[in-house]
């Protein structure tokens, strides 16, 4: 059954994908997706490896021959070990902190450091900020583990939020709306997209410090890895200043994590390792790896896990 489901999800038939997408959205409205994650974690027992991350762990291109997501690749490299993974779009440091807090202690805990999640457009995002989810998860383990999704998608206010980047725009809307409207020439659109997604200093790093502290307090062996960024694409679009800013942001994220976790905490430097040909589509500004990139990242993670088991 799972093989059939995987083939259905990977289908390129637009009608089938629309049907599956509609069904998934209906399910999420009726059964809060982050509360579903919480139920899985609270029920987990005797876990060798717990992986927590964002959409890099979820996304598989329909054109990939190998349809395994990142956690499945890691699990397959560790035969005989029980692996549990929880991940989703926009699972930022604040959300991962709450998931770490409620999870039973595994032998090894692995978390993703998603740099984009510490930029204002994603902290403030009506959906990917996961504000309702944070409120629900902070009430656990004593609060309800079931409920419908409450979300107010006030994008008008969101677009008015001040935000500056390498592109020179001054509000979130000045970044997002030209991209949504597809009103720019390709080179200008790529530069604006990478400035929007990655071209500003990270902020509110206390959330990353809290994640490091939660990992330390769990009592498990743990480490973090950096979510990939197609740095070569951003550098091509915005010049050397893009790489300098990304390097500064990665260093700030690692330092914030170690402030909570301990200065000897391991952070795998995986953000800038991948070439443009290892991403599903580097022109979309996301961090999603194709099967080649996922296999390389999975191997690095599995090697570090194996040394700790």
N, C-alpha and C positions, 0 to 999 in steps of 0.2 A: 504493500500500500504506500509506504514512504517513497519507494522508487517512482511510482505513478505520480504521486503528488509533486515530487521534484521535477518530473518532466512537464507537468502541467504548469507549474510556476515559471519554468524556463521557456515556455512556449512563446514564439514570436507572433502568434496569431492575435491581431489587435482586438478581435471580439472576445476571445477567451481571456486575454489579459485585462480587459475592461471589466469583465464579469468577476474575475478573481479580485481585482482592486476594489470593486463595489462591495463584494462580500466581506473583504477584510476591513473596510471602513465601517460597515454596519456592525461587525463584531466588536470593533474597538469602541464604538459609541455605547454599546450595550454592556461591554465587559472591559473595564479600564485596562489598557495594555500594560501599564506599569504595575498595577495591582496583580495582574496575571503573573508578571515576573516575580513579584514578591511572594506569591503563593508557591511558585516553583522553588524559590530559594529557601523559604521556611520549611518546606517538606524535604529538602535535600539532606542526605545522610551519607557518611563515609565517602566523602568526595576527595579524590586525589588532586584534581586541578579544577579551580574555579576561574573562568575567564569572564571579565566584564569589559564591554567596549561599546563603541558607536557603530555607525553604519558600515565602516570598513569591514566589520565582522559579519555583516548581514549580506551585503550586496554581491550578487553574482551576475555577470553579464549573460543575457540569453545566447550570445554567440560563443561563450566559453565551452570548450569540449569537456573540461573538468568542472562539474557543477557544484563541487564541494565549497561551502563557505569556509572562511579562515578557521573557526574553531574546529570544524570537522577535520580539516587538514592536520591541525595540531594533535587532535585526539588520535587520528590514524597513525601518527608518528610515535605514539605512546601506547602501544598495545597492552591490554590487561589493566589499564588505569581507568578509573572512572572520572570522566570529564563532564562538568556542567558549565554551560555558557549562557550568559544573559547579555543582550545587546539590542540596540535600536537606534533609529535615526535621531541624531542630536543628543545622545546620552553623554552629557557633559560631566565635569568633575563633581558638581553639586549632587547630581542624580546618582552617580557611581558611589559617592560617599554614603548615601542612605542605603544603597543596596549592599555595600560592604558591611555596614552596621548591622543589618538584620540577618545576614547570611550566617549559617553555622560555619565554623572555622574549617576550611579545607587544609590539606597538607601544603598545597602551593596556591597562592592567589596571584593572578595577573590582571593588571588594569591598564587601560589605554589612556594616554595623555593626549587629548584632542585639542590642539592649539586653537583652532577656529572657534571652539566653544567658549573661549575666554575673550572673544571680541564682542563689542557692544551689539552688533546686529543679531548675534545668536543668543546673547544673554537676555536681550529684550524681546526676542522673537515671540509672537503670540503662540506659536505651536512648539518650536524647537527649544524655547526656553523652559518648557515642561514645568510651568509654575504650579499648575494644579497637581501634577504628579508629586512634586516636592512636598506640597502640603499633605497629601495622602500618605506618602511614605514616612514622613516624620512622625505620624501618629502611630506607626507600627513599632512593636508587635501587638500592642493592645487594641489598636483601632481596627476598623473593618477592612477585610482583604477583598471585598467585592464592591462594585459600584459602577455607575455609568460615568463616562468621560464628560467632565465639565470644562468647557473652553469658550472663551470669548475672543473671536478672531478680529480684534480691532486694528485692522491694518492701516486705517487712515491715521490714527495716532502714532502707530509704529513708524510709518514713513516720515513723520514730522520730527522724529527724535534726532537731535544733532549728532553727527558722526563724520569725522574727517579721516582721510586715508591718503595713500600715495597718489590717488587719482585727483585729489583736490576738491572733490565734492564735499558738501557741508552737512548733509542730512542722509539718513538711511534711504529715504525715497529717491534722492538724487543719484544714488547708486543702483537701487533695485529697479526703479520704474523704467529707465531706458533699456535695461536688460530684458525685462518682461515684455516690453513693447517691441523689442528687436529693431530698434530705430537707428542703430549705429553701424558703421562699416565694421567688418570682421576684426581688424586689428585693434580698433578703438574698443570694441565690445570685449575682446579678450583682456585688454589692459584694465578696463573698468571691473570686469569680473574678478580678476585676481587681486585687484586692490580692495574690492568689496569683501572677498572671502578671506584674504590673508594679509592685506596691506595696511594694518594699523597695529599699534602696540597692544599686547595682551593686557587685561585689566582684571580687577577683582580676584587676584591670585590667592586670596585667603581660602577660596573654595578648593584650590589645588592643594594647599597646605592641609586643609581639613581631610582631604582624600588620603594624603600621605599618613596623617595621624591615625585615621581609621584603619588603614592597612597595618600599621605598626601595632595598634591596640588589638587587632584580631588575633595575634599570637601565631599566625601562620608564617611560613616562609613566603616572601612576596617580592615582586618586582613590577616595574612599569615599562611600557614601551611607547615610543612616540608614534602617533598616527601619521601615515605618510602624507607628504605634500609634493606635488609635481613642481619642484623648485626650478627646474630648467625651463618649464613653460612660463612661470611667473617672471623669471629673469629675462627670457626672450621678450616678454610683453612690456616689462617695466624697467629693465636694466639692472645693473649690479646692486642698486639700492634695495631691490626686492630681496635678494639673498641676504644682505646685511640685516634687514629687518627680521626676516624669518629666523636667522641665526640668533639674534637677540631675543626673540620671543621663545625659541626653544630653550635657550639657556635660562631664561626667567622661569619658564614652566618647570624645568628640572630642579632649579634651586628652590622654588616654592614647594614642590613635592618633598624634597629632602628636608626642608625646614620642619615638616610634620613627621616624616618617616624616619629621619636620622640621616646624617651626612654620608653614611656608608651605603645608603639604599641604592639599588641598581636601577638605572633608567637606560634601557636599550636605545641607542642613538639610531633609530630607524626612520626618522622623518625624511631625510634627504638622500637616502640610499638609492631610490628607485628612479630609473630612467622613464622618459615619456612613453616608451613602448611597453611599460609594465603597468600602466593605468588603463582602465576601461576606456576613458575618453578624457585626456588631460585638458581638452578645451572646455570642459564643463565646470572646471574649478573645484570639483569634489576630490576626495581622497581615495576613491574606490579603485582597488587594484584588479587587474585581470588575473587569469589563472596563473600566469607566469609570476607575476608580482606576489600573489597570495602564497604560492608555494615557497617563494624565497623568504617572505616574512614568517610563514608558519615554521620553516626550518629553524630560523633564528630563535623564535619563541620556544619551540620544542627542545632545542639544545639547552637553553637556560633552565627550562622546567626539569629536564632529565637530570641535570647536575644537582637539583635540589630534592629529588625524590629518593 
